[in-house]
């Protein structure tokens, strides 16, 4: 018996809109973000959710969002995605992260890696190389349409001339060494549709390892009322890219990136140690100077001891500053690893991606953009607000 269903005319447009929305949503890609609780990962999650770009997002990380120091905006985004905890260095755990009864993922973004400097070779081999290869093999096995490997521009030979995607490779940090190893292995995996991204120093809200340690050091010297003295010179290249443009670049390349290609991400600011330090000085109203090449080369002979002494000098006042504002726990630290204090320029040409139609939104770091980083941490009670006393941030 045929049943006739009559609808009120007023309901028809609403139902039509719902059906259209459902069809449009089903046509959007399903995205798996590996290492999605980290700095770039939380921003990418937020970007995809807020712009309604996907039919589903699953975030995989060994760190639960509840303990990942997310701000309110990122927490709201994570409430709209699926989270799965996994140790991606373990093959069985990684496979569970990929399996979804609702279907396979169209795009997989690999942001999972050890990001702390100064770790052992064994740590980086497991948490960078093994993670990359486990995830890449699974992506190939499951016929993922695009596997985005986020590497680092530290794989290039250090120099004043900006490195493009075909420049000499000579990784100068341990993370970069194992990232590059992983990159080279991707081409050997049959059926893997991959794109590699090499960002410069990534900064923005939630950054803890890019420019933020230098911001904290600036706050420490303002607290001590001493002049900052930095190794090398103002000309040392420290090219940057804002995390918003990194997320936009990742998504753009998921659609327009040529399989098997490499793309740098770096803004037009051509930032140097001098430019970065000038911004920090303006924020905290501190003076600064450089040891210069001759004295820095002499210090390099005993760099381990010099770095240890410098970090110890910064850590005690930082703890004191946090205590003044009753901040008992914070992931922030003025500690800068020795690997980042050698005379190594990070000079990156990020223009090749523009040939695919991509445009950078944020041309260079500014006082306002760096203040946003600190102010967000102050709102989360992770950075002492009294550290801004007398600085630009109080205006």
Buried (B, 14 or more C-beta within 10 A) or exposed (E): EEEEEEEEEEEEEEEEEEEEEEEEEEEBBBBBBBBBBBBBBBBBBBBBBEEEBBBBBBBBBBBEBEEBBBBEBBBEBBEEBEBBBBBBBBBEBBBBBBEBEEEBBBBBBBBBBBBEBBBEEEBBBBBBBBBBBBBBBBBBBBEBBBBBBBBBBBBBBBBEEBBBBEBEEBBBBBBBBBBBBBBEBBEEBEEBBBBBBBBBBBBBBBBBBBBBBBBBBBBBBBBBEEEBEBBBBBEBBBBBBBBBBBBBBBBBBBEBBEEEBBBBBBBEBBBBBBBBBBBBBBBBBBEBEBBEBEEBEEBBEEBEEBBEEBBEBBBEBBEEBBEEEEBEEBEBBBBBBBBBBBEBBBBBBBBBBEEBEBEBEBEBBEBEBBBBBBBBBBEBBBBBBBBBEEBBBEE
